[in-house]
Amino acid sequence: MPIRRILSEREQELPVSTIGELIKICEEEKDIISLGPGEPDFTSPRHIIDFACKRLREGKTHYSPPGGRRELKEAIAKKLKRENKVYASPEQIIVTVGSTEAIFLALMCSVDPGEGVIIPDPGFLAYRPAVEILNGMPLPVRQSEENGFQFSIEEAKKTIIPEKTNVMIINTPSNPTGVVFKKKTMEEIADFVCEYDLLVMSDEAYEKLVYDGEKHISFASLNGMENRTLTFHSFSKTYAMPGFRVGYAAGPENIINAIKKIHIYSTICSPTISQEAALGALKGPQKCVEKMVNEYNRRRKLISKRLNEISGFFCVKPKGAFYAFPNIKSFGMKSLDFSKWLIKNAGVATVPGSEFGGCGEGYIRCSYATSYKKIERAMNLIEEAVKKKLKN
């Protein structure tokens, strides 16, 4: 006799991501060149691995405090002050299982059912589901190609439901568009959040990955924003440590304490060995970061140049992160269909823009967190496939 019901309505209403399907195809078909991954192709720097191994041998195999290890939080506080102009005591910092967990826990602490959360569109694919899982109301703000994907206050004012909106998520440098918000944009956002009395969740996972003389600005460093901002950072992108799953949030102590309270009931703590590796990353030499960023920049120049040379593509040159987000509307195909077409006809995997929101339709995301030679090969294959398509 069947059980009356197993899965919740909440789970059943979540959108089905196509990324899992694309990963499966890439795993099964080894000839496919993947431009899909949102993780560095570099191995974590040797000194970080050695530091973690040393701490393991010293017996660092037990639970850590839910808020994070004191020595790591002190190192994070110094880093935030030095690099981000954000002043947070160790008590205003929590270490989590990647920054995505920190964002989810922060939403749990600040959003009640039916309340609105402003999110960028296109934007990181986890924002909307995280809000929906909590029975909140995602309020996507259109970011247009014509505006270089800068955040639009005009669009935000059209979207916000003042009496129901308490939280706003921003992401710079951005996944998937590669945009880096200009200071003017950030100041306009600051005026907007003051006008509507919002808490800002600033996702800065790609903070070090900026190019062409652009400068990353932490939102909490703006005048008057420190007490209404939660800042999220990750070790995954900067130090090529995605497998360690360690990130952190910094902000007002009462909110950090609330996140810490829930953390006990989710994962208890970020893995101790991952926190030790993160400490090694902050205390060790930083040349490795510069070296990786320089290589990403070399790949960025290649992929944006080649995409714009292929008939039917148009790509705003990314200024940050490691993604290109070309417009493919001239092909007259939905993003998902075009991504599938590329796999079948060019042997290249990309991520459909529709994964990142309604405004991502008509685009695909191409990661350049893969080798220069693979990108060269992928662009040649795409160009050949497009030429054949246009002839027919």
N, C-alpha and C positions, 0 to 999 in steps of 0.2 A: 504494500500500500504506500503510495507516494507521500512524502512530507508535504503539508499544505503550502509552505513557502520557505525558501532558504535565503534567497538573495533579497536585499533591501531595495526599495524603490529608488533610494539615493544612488546606489551603485548602478542600477539599470538605466538611470537617466543620464549618467555620465557619457560624454561623447567617446566613441571608439577611436583611439589614435592609430594612424597608419604607420607610425615610426616602427612599431614592433614588427609589422609585416615586411617593411623595407630591410630591417636588420636581419630578419630570417632569410630573405632572398640573398642578401650579401654573404651570409654565412654558408648558404647552400651552394651558391654559384660563385666560385672563387675567382672567376674572370671579371667579375663586376668591379669597377672602380667606384668606391664609395666617397661621395662628398657630403655625406649625411651626418657624421659624428659631431657632437657638441663637446668633444673632449680633446685635449692636446694629444698629438701623436708622439710626443717626447716621453721618455721614461723619466720618472722623478729623479732629480739631481742626486748624484752619488752621496754627497755629504749629508743629505736629508735621510737617506736610507741607512747610512752608517750610524747616524745619531740615534735613529729609532732602534736599530739592532743593539746598540750599546745599552740603551735604556731597557730593552727586553731582557738582556743578560743580567741587568741589575735587579730584575724582578718586578718591573712595572707592568704587571699583568692583572691588577685588581681594578675594581670599580673606581671611577673618579667621581667627585662631587657633581650633582646635577647641573650646577652653574658652570662647571669647567675647572680645570686645575689652576691653582693660584698663580704659579709661575708663568703659565701661558697667558693668563688674563693680564698680568702685569706687562708682559711683552707686547700684547695687543694694544694695551692702553698707550704705551710709548709709541708704537707704530702709528696709531690713529692721530696722536698729537703731532708727531713729526711729519707725517706724509699727507694726512687728510685735514689737518687743522680742526679736528674733532676732539673735544676734551671730555673723556669718559674715565671714571675710576673703575677699578676691577669689579666693583659692585654694580656697575652699569653695563656689564658685559656678560653675555652667556655664550658658551661654546656648544655647538650642536652638530648633528650628523649631516654635514653639508649645510649650506645657507638655505636650501629649499625647505629643510625641516624647520629652520628658524622662522621662515616666512609663514609656513603653515601654522606653527604654534602661536605666532604673533596674531594671525587672523583669528584663531580660536579664542584668544584673550580679548579681542577688540570688536568682534562682529557678532551680533545676535541675528537669529533667523529673520529674514525679510529686510535686513539693512543693506544698503548699497556700498559697493567698493568700486572706485574708479580704477580702471586698468587700461594700459595702452593697447591699441589695436592697429597694426599687428604688434604682438607682444609675446613674451615667453609663454610657452604652451601650458605651463602649470598654474598660471594665475587664475584663469577662469574656473577650472575644475576645483581648485582649492576653495574658492569662494562658494561654488555650488555645493560641494560636499558639506559645507557648514550651513546650507540653506540660506546663504546670503544672496545678494542680487548683484551680479557683475554689471558694471556700467562701462562698456568699452568706449574709449575716446579715439576717434579716427586720427591717425598720423599719416599724412599724405606724402607721396613721392614728390609732388610739386614743391613742397615745403622742406624737402630734404629729410623727411620723416622726423623733423623736430616736433616736440610736443606742442599741441595747439590749445591755447587757453580758450579761444573762441569755440572750439569743438567741445571742450570740457564744460563750458557754461551751458551748452545745448544739452549735454548729457546728464549733468548732476541733478539729483532730486534732493534739494537742500535739507528737507525735514527728515530724510531717511539715510543720508550719506555721512559717514564718520571717517572713512579711510580712503586713502589714495595711494596707489602703487606706481612708482616711477622706476625706470631702468635705463641707466646710462653708464658706460657704453651699452648699446642695446643688442639683445638677441631678439629678433633675427636680422634687424635692418643694418646694424653696424653704425648707427648714428651716435654721435657724442653731443649731448646737449650743450648749447652755448650758454655763456653766463647770463645773457639777456633772457634766454628761455627759462633758466633756473630762477631768476629774479621774478619773472612773471608768474611762475608756479608758486613762489613764496607768497606773492600778493594774493593769489587765488586761494591758497590754503588758509591764509589769515582771514580772508573775507568770509569763507564758509566754515571756519573753525575745524579743520581736518587734521587727522594724524597722517603723516607721510611715512610710507614704507619705501625706503630707497635701496633698491637692489643694485649693488656695485660690484658684482662678481667679476666683471672684466676691467676693473679699475686701471690696471697696468697696461692693458692692451690698447694703446692709443697711438695714432700716427699723424703724419703731416703737420707736426707742430701743435696739434690739438692738446688741450689740457683737461684732465678729469677733475671735476669739482664735486666734492661731497656735499650733498644737500644740507646736512646738519651744520656745515661750516658757515652757511649764510646767516646774516644778522637776524637774530630772533627765532631761528629754526631749530636750535639745539633741543629745546624742550618739547617740540612737537614732531620729532623725527626718530624713527628706528632705522638704523643703518645696517645693511647686511653685506657681509663679505665672505669670500670662499678662498680656500687654498687650492682648489681644484684647477683653476685656470692659470693663476699667476705662477704657481710652482709645479704645474703638471702633476698634481696629486689627486686625481679624481677617485681612484680606488681607495684612498684613505678615508673618504667621506668625513671631512671636517670643515666646518665653517663657523661663523659667529654673528651675533647681533649686538649692537650697542645702542643705548638710548636711555630715556628716563628710568630711574631706578624702580619706580612702582610697576612699570610695564615689564621690565626685565624680571622682576620678582614673580610676576604673574606667569610669565613664560616658564620660568624655572619650576614653578609649582606644577604646571602641566607636564613639563619634561619628565618628571618622576614617573608619570603614568604612561608615557609613550616609550622612549628608549632608555630612560633613566639618565644616561649620559652619553656623550660622544665617546667612542672607543679610546681607552687610555693610551694605547700605542699610537693611535692617530694624533692625539693631542701632543704626545711627545715628538712625533715627526713634525707637527706644525711649529712647535717650539724650536726645533732644529732649523726649520725653514726661516723663521724670523731672526734667529741669532746668527745664522751662518752667512756666508758670502752671497751677495745679491747679483753678481755678474751673470749668473745662470739665467736670471729673469731677463736681463738686458739682451742676452744672446738669443733667447727664444723669441722675444718681441721683434728683434731685428730680422729673424728668419720669417716670422709671420708677415712682417711688412713686405719682405721680398715676394712672398707668395701672393699677398694682397694686390700688389701692383700687377703681377702676372694675371691673376684671375679676373680682375676688373677690366684690364685692357683687352684680354681675349674675349670675354663675354660681350663687350661692346663692339667687337669686330665681327661677331657672328650675326648674320642676318636674322632679324626678328626679335633679338634681345636688346634690352636697354637696362643698364645697371648704374645706379647712383653709386659713386665710389665710396665704399665704407671708410669711416674714420676711426673705428674702434672695433673691439671684439675680434672674432676670426670668421665672420660670415659675409658673403655677398648675397644680395637679395634682388636678383634681376627680374624685370618685368617681362612676362612671356605672353601678354594678352593678344599680341598680333597673330599668334598661332590658332586662336579661336578654340582653345581647349581649356577645360577646368584644370586647376593646378595638379590635382591628384592624377587625372588622366595623362597630363603632360609628363609628370614624374614617371608614371608607368611606361609611357612611350619611350622615354629616355633610357630606361632600364632595358627594354626590349630591343630598341633600335641602335642605341649607342653603347650599351653596356655600362652606363653611368648612373649611380644612385644619388638622388637629391631628395630634399624634403619638401612636400607641397606647401605653398604659402598658406593654404587654408588651415593648416595645423595651428597657425598663430593668430587666428581670429578671422572674422568676416572680411576685414580690409586686407588680409593677406592673400585673398583669392586673386589669381592672375599673376602670382609671383612664385618663385621657388627659392629655397634656401640652399646655397652652396657653401659648405664649410671649407676653409683653407687651412684647417688644422690637420693637414695631411701633406705628404712630401711634394716638393716642387715638381719632381719628375712625374708623379701621378697626376698632378693638376694639369701639367702640359699635355699629357696623354689624354686625359679626360676632355679637355677643351678641343683637342684635335678630333676626337671621336664624336663629340657633340656637333662640331662644325660639319663633319662628313655626313652625319645623319640628317642634319637640317638641309643641307644642299640636295640630298636625295629626295627629301620630302618636298622641297620647293619645285624640283624638276617635275615631280609627279603632280 
